[in-house]
């Protein structure tokens, strides 16, 4: 019969040998960049409702659809002249909502799938507000953008998705720009399916020293009319190549003016 220390050792051995039923490992919660949520701010909710209504009330196919944040929405303000000249003849629809992050776009696409529009081309630019939030890592932003692309593929398998890089922000190089560059590098290195075309346009918006010309981006984030003109030059060849041959003819291109070097009248450095 065991006594004293022998009994204690035996009980300890039994406890080590029997740990009870094993629970399955719990998957980590998905990052906020891939969890669809609507906009809460009153001004943003109003614009959100407006673009949802555009999709839900469409009665004819829309050949070209732009999806994004305030930079995309800006086609209706600073970029309106270029839009009317270059995009409207292609039957384009603007679904940009200022301040949107990837999770907001996912929510919008769930509420109003683009399948009813039967688009031939979808132009997607999103992620700058995730990058500036201070909340999301580069990997999480890539996950959010990838989730949007996959959802668009499911909804519109016949469409070409033109995935644009996140444009630079801040007058000079800064940590947010560094995060944006890392996300763009990962997206550029992704083996996208044939349906997806990666297109980098951000280099048209910076000077050789890395600074941004305020004539192109007055607040070093949003585009001026000239900024939208440069954006149009970058994307139109891809869009028109994917449309039917009978698509509306484009106005002939004019030469691209060089980006002005920094001048004494430029605003001081900063974001």
C-alpha positions in Angstrom: 0.0 0.0 0.0 1.4 3.4 -1.0 1.9 6.0 1.6 2.9 9.6 2.0 5.1 10.9 -1.0 4.3 7.9 -3.1 0.6 8.6 -3.1 1.2 12.3 -4.0 3.4 11.3 -6.9 0.9 8.8 -8.2 -1.9 11.3 -8.1 0.2 13.9 -9.9 1.0 11.3 -12.6 -2.7 10.6 -13.1 -3.4 14.3 -13.4 -0.8 14.7 -16.1 -2.0 11.7 -18.0 -5.7 12.8 -18.0 -6.3 16.3 -19.2 -10.0 15.9 -20.1 -11.6 16.4 -23.4 -9.6 18.5 -25.8 -11.2 21.6 -27.2 -10.7 22.5 -30.9 -8.4 25.4 -31.5 -10.3 28.7 -31.8 -9.6 30.6 -35.1 -8.6 34.2 -34.5 -11.3 36.8 -35.2 -11.1 38.2 -38.7 -9.6 41.7 -38.8 -11.9 44.7 -39.0 -10.9 45.3 -42.6 -12.9 42.3 -43.7 -15.9 42.6 -41.4 -18.7 44.5 -43.3 -20.1 47.5 -41.5 -22.1 50.5 -42.6 -21.1 54.1 -42.1 -22.4 55.7 -38.9 -21.7 59.4 -39.6 -24.8 61.3 -40.9 -23.1 62.9 -43.9 -21.5 59.6 -44.9 -24.7 57.6 -44.4 -26.5 60.0 -46.7 -23.9 59.5 -49.5 -23.9 55.7 -48.8 -27.7 55.6 -49.3 -27.4 57.6 -52.5 -24.9 55.1 -54.1 -26.9 52.1 -52.9 -29.9 53.6 -54.6 -28.0 54.1 -57.8 -27.3 50.4 -58.0 -30.7 49.2 -56.8 -32.7 51.4 -59.2 -30.5 50.8 -62.3 -32.7 49.3 -65.1 -30.1 48.9 -67.8 -26.5 47.5 -67.9 -23.8 49.9 -66.7 -20.6 49.2 -68.7 -18.1 50.8 -66.3 -18.4 51.1 -62.5 -16.0 53.0 -60.2 -15.9 51.8 -56.6 -13.9 53.6 -53.9 -13.7 56.4 -51.3 -13.5 60.2 -51.5 -11.0 60.2 -54.3 -13.5 58.3 -56.5 -16.4 60.4 -55.3 -14.3 63.4 -56.3 -15.1 62.6 -60.0 -18.4 64.5 -59.2 -16.6 67.6 -58.0 -13.0 68.4 -59.0 -13.0 65.8 -61.6 -16.5 66.4 -63.1 -15.2 68.0 -66.3 -12.9 65.1 -67.1 -15.7 62.7 -66.1 -18.1 64.2 -68.5 -15.5 64.3 -71.3 -14.0 60.9 -70.8 -16.0 58.6 -68.6 -19.7 59.6 -69.2 -19.5 58.6 -72.9 -18.5 55.1 -71.7 -21.7 54.8 -69.6 -19.8 54.9 -66.3 -21.3 55.0 -62.8 -19.6 56.5 -59.8 -20.0 54.6 -56.5 -17.4 56.5 -54.4 -18.2 57.4 -50.8 -15.9 59.8 -48.9 -14.2 58.3 -45.9 -14.9 54.7 -46.8 -12.6 51.9 -45.7 -12.5 48.3 -47.0 -15.1 47.1 -44.5 -17.6 49.8 -45.7 -17.2 48.8 -49.3 -17.8 45.2 -48.4 -21.0 46.2 -46.6 -22.2 48.3 -49.6 -21.6 45.4 -52.0 -23.5 43.0 -49.8 -26.5 45.4 -49.6 -26.5 46.3 -53.3 -24.6 43.6 -55.4 -23.2 44.9 -58.6 -24.5 41.9 -60.5 -27.6 43.7 -61.5 -25.4 46.3 -63.3 -23.8 43.7 -65.5 -20.6 45.8 -65.7 -17.8 45.1 -68.2 -15.2 46.9 -66.2 -15.0 47.7 -62.5 -12.4 50.2 -61.3 -11.5 49.7 -57.7 -9.4 52.1 -55.6 -9.6 51.7 -51.8 -7.4 51.5 -48.7 -6.1 55.0 -48.0 -8.5 55.5 -45.1 -7.5 52.2 -43.6 -3.8 53.2 -43.9 -4.4 56.5 -42.1 -6.6 55.1 -39.4 -3.8 54.0 -37.2 -5.8 50.8 -36.6 -4.9 48.5 -39.5 -1.7 46.8 -40.4 -0.5 46.4 -43.9 -1.4 42.7 -44.0 -4.9 43.5 -42.7 -5.4 46.2 -45.5 -4.3 43.7 -48.1 -6.8 41.2 -46.7 -9.6 43.8 -46.9 -8.8 44.7 -50.5 -8.5 41.1 -51.5 -11.9 40.3 -49.9 -13.5 43.1 -52.0 -11.9 41.7 -55.2 -13.2 38.2 -54.5 -16.7 39.5 -53.8 -16.7 41.5 -57.0 -15.5 38.3 -58.9 -18.4 36.4 -57.4 -20.9 39.1 -58.2 -19.6 40.0 -61.7 -17.7 37.0 -63.1 -17.9 38.6 -66.6 -16.3 41.9 -65.6 -12.7 43.0 -65.7 -11.7 44.3 -62.3 -9.1 47.1 -62.6 -7.4 47.2 -59.2 -5.6 50.5 -58.7 -2.8 51.2 -56.2 -3.5 53.3 -53.2 -2.2 56.8 -54.1 0.4 58.6 -52.0 -0.7 61.0 -49.3 1.2 63.7 -47.4 3.3 66.3 -49.1 6.6 64.5 -48.4 7.6 61.0 -47.3 6.0 59.9 -44.0 5.0 56.8 -42.1 1.5 56.5 -43.7 3.1 56.6 -47.1 5.4 53.9 -46.1 2.5 51.7 -45.1 0.7 52.5 -48.4 3.8 51.5 -50.3 4.0 48.2 -48.4 0.4 47.4 -49.2 0.9 48.3 -52.9 4.0 46.1 -53.1 2.0 43.1 -51.8 -0.9 43.8 -54.1 1.5 44.1 -57.1 3.2 40.8 -56.2 -0.2 38.9 -55.9 -0.9 36.4 -58.6 -4.3 37.8 -59.5 -6.6 35.7 -61.8 -7.0 36.8 -65.4 -10.1 38.7 -64.6 -8.2 41.1 -62.4 -5.8 43.8 -63.8 -3.4 45.5 -61.4 -2.6 49.1 -62.4 -0.3 51.5 -60.6 -1.1 55.2 -61.1 0.5 56.8 -58.0 3.8 57.5 -59.7 2.0 60.1 -61.9 1.2 62.1 -58.7 4.7 62.6 -57.2 7.8 64.5 -58.1 11.3 62.9 -58.5 12.1 63.9 -54.9 9.0 62.1 -53.6 7.1 65.3 -52.8 3.6 66.0 -54.1 2.8 68.9 -56.3 -0.1 70.9 -54.8 -1.3 71.6 -58.3 -2.0 67.9 -58.5 -3.2 67.2 -55.0 -3.9 70.5 -53.2 -4.3 69.0 -49.8 -1.8 66.2 -50.6 -4.6 63.6 -50.6 -7.4 64.6 -52.9 -7.0 65.3 -56.6 -7.3 68.6 -58.5 -8.8 68.7 -62.0 -5.3 68.1 -63.4 -4.9 65.2 -61.0 -8.1 63.6 -62.4 -6.8 64.3 -65.9 -3.7 62.3 -65.1 -5.7 59.5 -63.5 -7.9 59.3 -66.6 -4.9 59.0 -68.8 -3.6 56.1 -66.7 -6.8 54.0 -66.7 -8.6 54.8 -70.0 -6.4 52.5 -72.1 -7.2 49.5 -69.9 -11.0 50.4 -69.7 -11.4 50.9 -73.4 -9.5 47.7 -74.2 -12.0 45.7 -72.2 -15.1 47.3 -73.7 -16.9 46.4 -76.9 -15.3 47.8 -80.1 -18.3 50.0 -80.6 -17.7 51.8 -77.3 -17.9 55.6 -77.5 -14.8 57.1 -79.1 -12.5 59.0 -76.8 -11.3 62.6 -77.2 -7.7 62.5 -78.4 -5.0 62.5 -75.7 -3.0 65.7 -75.2 0.7 65.5 -74.1 1.2 64.9 -70.4 2.8 67.9 -68.8 5.7 67.2 -66.5 5.2 67.5 -62.7 6.5 70.8 -61.5 9.5 70.8 -59.3 9.1 72.2 -55.8 8.9 76.0 -55.8 9.2 78.7 -53.2 5.5 79.2 -53.1 4.7 75.6 -52.2 3.1 75.0 -48.7 5.5 73.8 -46.0 6.2 70.1 -45.6 3.8 67.9 -43.6 0.8 65.6 -44.1 
